[in-house]
Amino acid sequence: MNALFSMPIAEEAAGLLKRLEVPVASFSGGNRAVRSPITGEVIGEVHDQTADEVAAVIDLAHQAFLTWRKVPAPRRGELVRLLGEELRGAKADLGMLVTLEAGKTISEGLGEVQEMIDICDYAVGLSRQIFGLTIATERADHRMMETWHPLGVVGVISAFNFPVAVWSWNAALALVCGNSVVWKPSEKTPLTALAVQALFDRAVAKFADAPAGLSSVVGGDRQVGEALVASNKVPLISATGSTAMGRAVGPVLAARFARSLLELGGNNAAIIAPSADLDLTLRGVAFAAMGTAGQRCTTLRRLFVHESLYDGFVERLKKAYASVSVGDPRKSENLVGPLIDKASFDGMQRALDDARAAGGKVSGGGEVHVAGEGYYVRPALVEMEAQVAVVRRETFAPILYVMRYRDLDEAIALNNDVPQGLSSSIFTNDMREAERFVSATGSDCGIANVNIGPSGAEIGGAFGGEKEPGGGREAGSDSWRAYMRRATNTVNYGATLPLAQGVKFDI
């Protein structure tokens, strides 16, 4: 073992899981090895569940829902408040476990847990603000209103790159809305899910009267996810992952008239306008393109630079790329950690080969040997003459394609001319350009930012995108409505029966 690693990662992970009170049987002696992308070392073994076992978990979750839906929403919020307190107490350990299992830097691992804490706080407030409308009625002595009711079991399928935060965006809101939750984490990052379940169980123990099975984790690969998606007892599936996964999940849910909340791929762009603050822009672009080793759905992958700024700015950006530190994500000086696995590394190299074949000029992108079998790469900056096929597809790795543009109409057209519509941004100090970008004739993405990059969303706003990202919305704003069913109610408190639209039916 390289001297860089003072403690075997498996030993470090075991210590964290013990402190987080995860039952040893949950992460040892199983049929699936869990490897840390930091060195490729096995840090746990988990048990895949069968379709029958998944069905039993769903049945228990359905029974939990039947009880939980009768608990007043503010009382449900109390359980989520207790979960937030458990997360606060375990932030350091859970954040480090995210680092060990997903390869994120310590700062990003801690940030992900903070995001969980924040959404818990948000959901606690929401538990006293779930509301419907009173609607004007044309009939005398009548009242018309809408009420919102829980859906049932909410299935959450999450990806490796945000192994715990995505669950919390869904679970915190689903729970205060009166639902139960069954979580299928990525098979690449199950240990963090087991740790979160242990923290949830601690919150339940303090709450005292939560039904068994209110929140559960099911482990395994695609077959486990398919069993969750196919179950008629799961009226909503929130699935985060690739566009291919969404195309498989969507039709199954549509066939049984279930709801889907899809958060799929992203091919996010930024525009650098002539009036941009270039120092601020450089920092914004660098983090958005290189953070999380390019493995965010909101990672900056396309950059359109005005021709008047192009040469000077790109030269500065190349220097930033050359100087960024790549290595063990547990060391604070390293800003870029490993790719999740060899398949990700190979996909990145194929994309760079395609870019070169299309005339792209590649800077960076080579492998960096750190230790063990981790896959570390230098982030790649690729200058392109046009938005060719390789640019239009998402590669889940730190590749930034850079192109020139002449006027704002051209830049907006380029921003929109991809199948993905998740996130976008413009760097400008021109108010007209900024307002145009966020208008109906500007970016077609679910997220459109000004003077910040496309990544780093806060929980207060609804998160999600258009086109291939699937149209789902999670976290803030009115995203809670996705976890509830709406009923329109008309109450006649009079002694007559007038019909709407003046219809007569006298007998």
C-alpha positions in Angstrom: 0.0 0.0 0.0 1.2 3.5 -0.9 2.4 5.5 2.1 -0.2 8.0 1.1 -2.8 5.8 2.8 -1.9 5.6 6.5 -4.8 3.2 7.2 -6.3 0.5 5.0 -9.5 1.9 3.6 -11.5 -1.2 4.6 -10.5 -0.7 8.2 -11.4 2.9 8.1 -14.8 2.1 6.5 -15.5 -0.6 9.1 -14.8 1.9 11.9 -17.2 4.4 10.4 -19.9 1.8 10.0 -19.5 0.7 13.6 -19.7 4.3 14.9 -22.8 4.8 12.8 -24.3 1.7 14.4 -24.9 -0.2 11.2 -25.4 -3.9 12.0 -22.4 -5.9 11.0 -24.5 -8.5 9.2 -25.6 -5.8 6.8 -22.2 -5.2 5.3 -20.3 -8.4 5.8 -20.5 -11.9 4.4 -22.7 -11.0 1.5 -22.5 -12.0 -2.2 -21.6 -8.5 -3.6 -18.3 -6.8 -2.9 -18.3 -3.1 -2.4 -15.1 -1.3 -3.5 -13.8 2.1 -2.7 -12.9 4.0 -5.9 -10.0 5.6 -4.0 -7.9 2.4 -4.3 -10.3 -0.3 -5.6 -10.1 -1.9 -2.2 -13.0 -4.0 -1.0 -14.6 -2.2 1.9 -17.7 -4.3 2.5 -19.9 -7.2 1.3 -23.6 -6.8 1.0 -26.5 -9.1 0.4 -28.5 -8.8 -2.8 -32.2 -9.3 -2.2 -34.5 -11.6 -4.2 -37.7 -10.4 -5.9 -39.7 -12.2 -3.2 -37.7 -10.4 -0.5 -38.3 -7.0 -2.2 -42.0 -7.8 -2.4 -42.1 -8.5 1.3 -40.4 -5.2 2.1 -43.0 -3.4 -0.2 -45.9 -5.2 1.6 -44.6 -4.0 5.0 -44.1 -0.5 3.6 -47.7 -0.5 2.4 -49.0 -1.5 5.8 -46.8 1.2 7.3 -48.4 3.7 4.9 -51.9 2.7 6.0 -51.0 3.8 9.6 -48.7 6.7 8.8 -51.3 8.5 6.6 -53.5 9.0 9.7 -50.8 10.7 11.7 -51.1 14.5 11.5 -48.6 16.1 9.2 -46.9 18.3 11.9 -46.4 15.1 13.9 -44.9 13.4 10.9 -42.6 16.4 10.6 -41.3 15.7 14.1 -39.9 12.4 12.9 -38.1 14.2 10.1 -36.8 16.7 12.6 -35.3 13.9 14.7 -33.7 12.5 11.5 -32.1 15.8 10.9 -30.7 15.8 14.4 -29.2 12.4 13.9 -27.7 13.6 10.7 -26.2 16.6 12.5 -24.6 14.4 15.1 -23.2 11.9 12.5 -22.2 14.5 9.8 -18.5 13.9 10.0 -18.7 10.1 10.0 -21.4 9.9 7.2 -19.5 12.5 5.1 -16.3 10.5 5.4 -18.2 7.3 4.4 -19.5 9.1 1.3 -15.9 10.0 0.5 -14.7 6.4 0.9 -17.5 4.8 -1.0 -18.2 7.4 -3.8 -14.7 9.0 -4.0 -15.9 12.5 -3.3 -13.6 15.0 -1.7 -14.1 15.5 2.1 -15.7 18.9 1.4 -18.2 17.4 -1.0 -18.9 14.5 1.2 -19.7 16.8 4.1 -21.7 19.1 1.8 -23.9 16.2 0.8 -24.8 15.4 4.4 -25.4 19.1 5.0 -27.8 19.0 2.1 -29.7 16.2 3.8 -29.9 18.2 7.0 -31.1 21.2 5.0 -33.9 19.2 3.3 -35.0 17.8 6.7 -35.3 21.4 8.0 -37.3 22.4 4.9 -39.6 19.4 5.3 -40.3 20.1 9.0 -41.5 23.5 8.0 -43.5 22.1 5.1 -45.3 19.7 7.5 -47.3 22.7 8.7 -47.8 24.2 5.3 -49.4 21.5 3.1 -52.4 23.3 1.8 -55.2 23.3 -0.8 -57.2 26.0 -2.3 -60.8 27.2 -1.6 -62.2 27.8 -5.1 -65.1 30.1 -6.1 -68.2 28.2 -7.1 -71.1 29.3 -9.2 -73.6 27.5 -7.0 -75.2 29.2 -4.0 -74.7 27.6 -0.6 -71.8 25.5 -1.9 -68.1 25.4 -1.1 -65.5 24.0 -3.5 -62.0 23.2 -2.4 -59.0 21.0 -3.1 -57.4 18.6 -0.6 -54.1 16.8 -0.7 -53.7 13.2 0.5 -50.7 10.8 0.7 -50.0 8.5 -2.2 -48.7 5.3 -0.6 -45.3 3.6 -1.0 -42.7 5.9 -2.7 -39.9 4.0 -4.4 -36.6 5.8 -4.6 -33.8 4.6 -6.9 -30.6 6.6 -6.5 -27.3 6.8 -8.3 -23.7 6.5 -7.0 -22.7 10.1 -7.5 -25.1 11.5 -4.8 -25.4 8.3 -2.7 -27.4 9.8 0.2 -28.6 13.3 -0.7 -31.0 12.2 -3.4 -32.7 9.9 -1.0 -33.2 12.7 1.4 -34.7 15.0 -1.1 -37.4 12.4 -1.8 -37.8 10.8 1.6 -38.0 13.9 3.8 -40.9 15.2 1.6 -42.5 11.9 1.1 -42.6 11.2 4.9 -44.1 14.5 5.9 -46.7 14.1 3.1 -47.8 10.8 4.7 -46.0 8.2 2.6 -43.7 5.3 3.3 -40.4 4.9 1.4 -38.5 1.9 -0.1 -35.0 2.9 -1.2 -33.0 1.0 -3.8 -29.5 2.6 -3.7 -26.8 2.2 -6.4 -25.1 -1.2 -6.1 -21.9 0.8 -6.2 -22.7 2.7 -3.0 -24.8 0.6 -0.7 -22.9 1.2 2.5 -23.9 4.8 2.8 -27.5 3.8 2.4 -27.2 1.3 5.2 -25.7 4.0 7.4 -28.6 6.4 6.6 -31.1 3.6 7.4 -29.4 3.1 10.8 -29.7 6.8 11.5 -33.3 6.7 10.5 -33.9 3.8 12.8 -32.4 5.8 15.7 -34.8 8.7 14.9 -37.7 6.2 14.9 -36.6 4.9 18.3 -36.9 8.4 19.7 -40.2 9.1 17.9 -41.7 5.9 19.5 -44.9 5.4 17.5 -43.7 5.1 13.8 -45.0 1.9 12.1 -42.5 -0.8 11.2 -41.3 -0.6 7.6 -41.9 3.1 7.2 -38.5 3.5 5.5 -36.5 0.5 4.2 -33.4 -0.2 2.0 -33.4 -3.0 -0.6 -30.0 -4.0 -2.0 -29.0 -5.4 -5.4 -28.7 -4.7 -9.0 -31.1 -4.1 -11.9 -33.4 -7.0 -11.0 -34.1 -5.4 -7.6 -35.0 -2.1 -9.2 -37.2 -3.8 -11.7 -39.1 -5.5 -8.9 -39.7 -2.2 -7.2 -40.8 -0.5 -10.4 -43.2 -3.3 -11.3 -45.0 -3.5 -8.0 -48.6 -2.3 -8.1 -48.2 -1.3 -4.4 -45.7 1.5 -5.4 -47.7 4.4 -6.9 -44.6 6.6 -7.4 -41.1 5.8 -8.4 -38.4 8.6 -8.1 -35.5 7.4 -10.2 -32.2 9.1 -10.6 -29.7 7.8 -13.1 -28.9 7.5 -16.8 -31.3 8.3 -19.7 -31.2 4.7 -20.6 -32.4 3.7 -17.2 -35.3 6.2 -17.5 -36.3 4.8 -20.9 -36.5 1.4 -19.2 -38.4 2.6 -16.1 -40.9 5.0 -17.8 -42.8 2.5 -20.0 -43.3 0.0 -17.1 -44.8 2.7 -14.9 -46.9 4.1 -17.7 -48.3 0.6 -18.4 -49.6 0.4 -14.9 -50.6 4.1 -14.7 -48.1 4.8 -11.9 -46.3 8.1 -11.5 -42.7 8.7 -12.3 -40.3 11.4 -11.0 -37.3 11.1 -13.3 -33.9 12.8 -12.8 -31.8 11.6 -15.7 -28.8 12.8 -17.8 -27.5 16.3 -18.2 -25.3 17.9 -20.8 -25.0 21.4 -19.3 -23.7 24.5 -20.9 -22.5 27.9 -19.9 -22.2 31.1 -22.0 -19.4 33.6 -21.3 -20.6 37.0 -22.6 -18.3 40.0 -23.4 -19.3 41.8 -20.2 -18.5 38.9 -17.9 -16.4 39.3 -14.7 -13.7 37.0 -15.9 -12.2 36.3 -12.4 -15.6 35.2 -11.1 -16.3 33.3 -14.3 -13.0 31.3 -14.1 -13.8 30.1 -10.6 -17.4 29.3 -11.6 -16.4 27.3 -14.6 -13.6 25.5 -12.9 -15.8 24.2 -10.1 -18.7 23.3 -12.3 -16.6 21.4 -14.8 -14.1 19.7 -12.5 -15.9 19.3 -9.2 -16.9 15.7 -8.2 -14.5 14.6 -11.0 -17.1 15.6 -13.5 -19.6 13.0 -12.1 -22.5 15.3 -11.4 -25.7 15.4 -13.5 -25.2 19.2 -13.4 -21.5 19.1 -14.3 -20.5 21.8 -16.9 -19.8 19.9 -20.1 -20.1 22.6 -22.8 -18.7 26.1 -22.7 -19.5 28.8 -25.3 -17.1 31.8 -25.1 -17.6 35.0 -27.0 -15.0 35.4 -29.8 -13.7 38.6 -28.3 -12.7 36.8 -25.1 -11.9 33.3 -26.4 -8.1 33.2 -26.7 -7.3 35.0 -23.4 -9.9 33.2 -21.3 -9.2 29.7 -22.7 -5.5 30.2 -21.9 -6.3 31.1 -18.3 -8.7 28.1 -18.1 -6.0 25.7 -19.4 -3.6 26.9 -16.7 -6.3 26.3 -14.1 -6.8 22.8 -15.5 -3.1 22.1 -15.4 -2.7 23.2 -11.8 -5.7 21.5 -10.2 -4.7 18.8 -7.7 -5.9 15.2 -8.4 -5.5 12.5 -5.8 -6.8 11.0 -2.6 -10.1 12.8 -1.9 -9.5 12.5 1.9 -6.6 15.1 1.6 -8.0 18.6 1.6 -5.4 19.9 -0.9 -6.9 17.6 -3.6 -9.8 19.1 -5.5 -10.4 16.2 -7.8 -10.8 12.6 -6.7 -11.2 9.3 -8.6 -13.7 8.2 -11.2 -16.1 5.7 -9.8 -14.7 2.7 -11.7 -12.9 1.4 -14.8 -16.0 1.6 -17.0 -16.2 5.3 -16.3 -12.5 5.8 -17.1 -12.9 3.8 -20.4 -16.0 5.8 -21.4 -14.0 9.0 -20.9 -11.1 7.8 -23.0 -13.5 6.7 -25.8 -15.1 10.2 -25.8 -11.7 11.9 -26.0 -10.8 9.6 -28.9 -14.0 10.6 -30.7 -13.4 14.3 -30.0 -9.9 14.0 -31.5 -11.3 12.2 -34.6 -13.8 15.1 -35.0 -11.0 17.7 -35.0 -11.0 18.5 -31.3 -7.8 19.8 -29.6 -7.5 18.0 -26.2 -5.7 19.3 -23.2 -5.5 16.9 -20.2 -7.5 13.8 -19.8 -4.7 11.5 -19.1 -4.5 8.9 -16.3 -2.9 9.9 -13.0 -1.5 7.0 -10.9 -2.2 7.5 -7.2 -2.4 4.1 -5.5 -4.0 0.8 -5.8 -6.6 0.3 -8.5 -8.3 3.7 -8.4 -9.0 5.4 -11.7 -7.8 9.0 -11.5 -7.6 11.3 -14.5 -6.7 14.9 -15.2 -9.8 16.8 -16.2 -9.9 17.4 -19.9 -10.5 20.6 -21.8 -11.4 20.1 -25.5 -11.5 22.9 -28.0 -14.0 22.2 -30.7 -14.9 24.1 -33.9 -18.6 22.9 -33.7 -21.1 21.1 -31.6 -20.6 17.7 -33.2 -22.1 14.3 -32.1 -19.6 13.6 -29.3 -20.4 17.1 -27.8 -24.1 16.5 -28.0 -23.9 13.3 -25.9 -23.3 13.2 -22.2 -20.1 11.6 -21.0 -20.1 11.2 -17.2 -16.6 12.3 -16.7 -14.6 15.6 -16.4 -14.6 16.6 -20.1 -15.3 20.3 -21.0 -15.9 21.1 -24.6 -15.1 24.7 -25.5 -16.5 26.6 -28.5 -16.6 30.2 -29.8 -19.8 32.1 -30.5 -20.5 35.5 -32.1 -23.8 36.7 -30.8 -26.3 35.8 -28.0 -28.8 34.3 -30.3 -26.2 31.8 -31.6 -25.1 31.0 -28.0 -28.6 30.3 -26.8 -29.3 28.1 -29.9 -26.2 26.1 -29.1 -27.2 25.8 -25.5 -30.6 24.4 -26.4 -29.4 22.2 -29.4 -28.9 19.0 -27.4 -31.3 16.3 -26.2 -30.7 17.2 -22.6 -32.2 20.2 -20.8 -31.1 20.0 -17.2 -29.0 23.0 -16.2 -27.4 26.0 -17.8 -25.8 29.3 -17.0 -24.6 32.6 -18.4 -21.8 34.8 -17.2 -22.7 38.4 -18.0 -23.0 41.9 -16.4 -25.4 43.0 -19.2 -29.0 43.0 -17.7 -30.6 42.5 -21.0 -28.5 39.4 -21.8 -29.2 38.0 -18.3 -33.0 38.6 -18.6 -33.1 37.2 -22.1 -31.3 34.0 -20.9 -33.9 33.3 -18.2 -36.9 34.2 -20.4 -39.1 32.0 -22.5 -36.8 32.6 -25.5 -33.7 31.8 -23.6 -32.4 28.6 -22.0 -34.8 25.6 -22.4 -33.4 23.9 -19.2 -35.1 23.3 -15.9 -32.3 25.4 -14.3 -31.0 28.6 -15.8 -28.5 30.6 -13.7 -26.8 33.9 -14.1 -23.2 34.5 -12.9 -22.9 31.1 -11.2 -22.2 27.7 -12.9 -24.9 25.1 -13.6 -24.1 23.0 -10.6 -24.5 23.5 -6.9 -28.3 23.8 -6.6 -29.9 24.7 -3.3 -32.7 22.7 -1.8 -35.2 25.6 -1.7 -35.7 25.5 -5.4 -37.3 22.7 -7.4 -34.5 20.6 -9.0 -34.9 18.9 -12.3 -34.8 19.4 -16.1 -36.6 19.1 -19.4 -36.3 16.8 -22.4 -34.1 13.7 -21.7 -33.6 14.5 -17.9 -37.3 13.4 -17.6 -39.2 16.5 -16.3 -39.1 15.5 -12.7 -38.8 18.0 -9.8 -37.4 17.3 -6.4 -36.6 19.3 -3.2 -38.1 22.7 -2.8 -40.8 25.0 -4.2 -44.0 23.0 -4.7 -42.2 19.7 -5.4 -44.1 18.2 -2.4 -47.2 17.9 -4.7 -45.5 15.0 -6.6 -45.8 12.9 -3.4 -49.5 13.5 -2.9 -52.8 13.0 -4.7 -55.2 15.9 -5.2 -58.9 15.7 -4.6 -61.4 18.4 -5.6 -64.3 18.6 -3.1 -67.7 20.3 -3.4 -69.8 20.7 -0.3 -73.5 21.6 -0.5 -74.6 23.1 2.8 -77.9 24.4 1.5 -81.4 22.8 1.1 -81.5 22.9 -2.7 -79.6 21.1 -5.4 -78.6 23.6 -8.2 -76.5 21.9 -10.9 -73.5 23.4 -12.6 -73.6 25.1 -15.9 -77.4 25.7 -15.4 -78.3 22.1 -16.2 -81.9 21.2 -15.3 -82.9 17.7 -14.1 -86.2 17.9 -12.2 -87.9 14.8 -11.2 
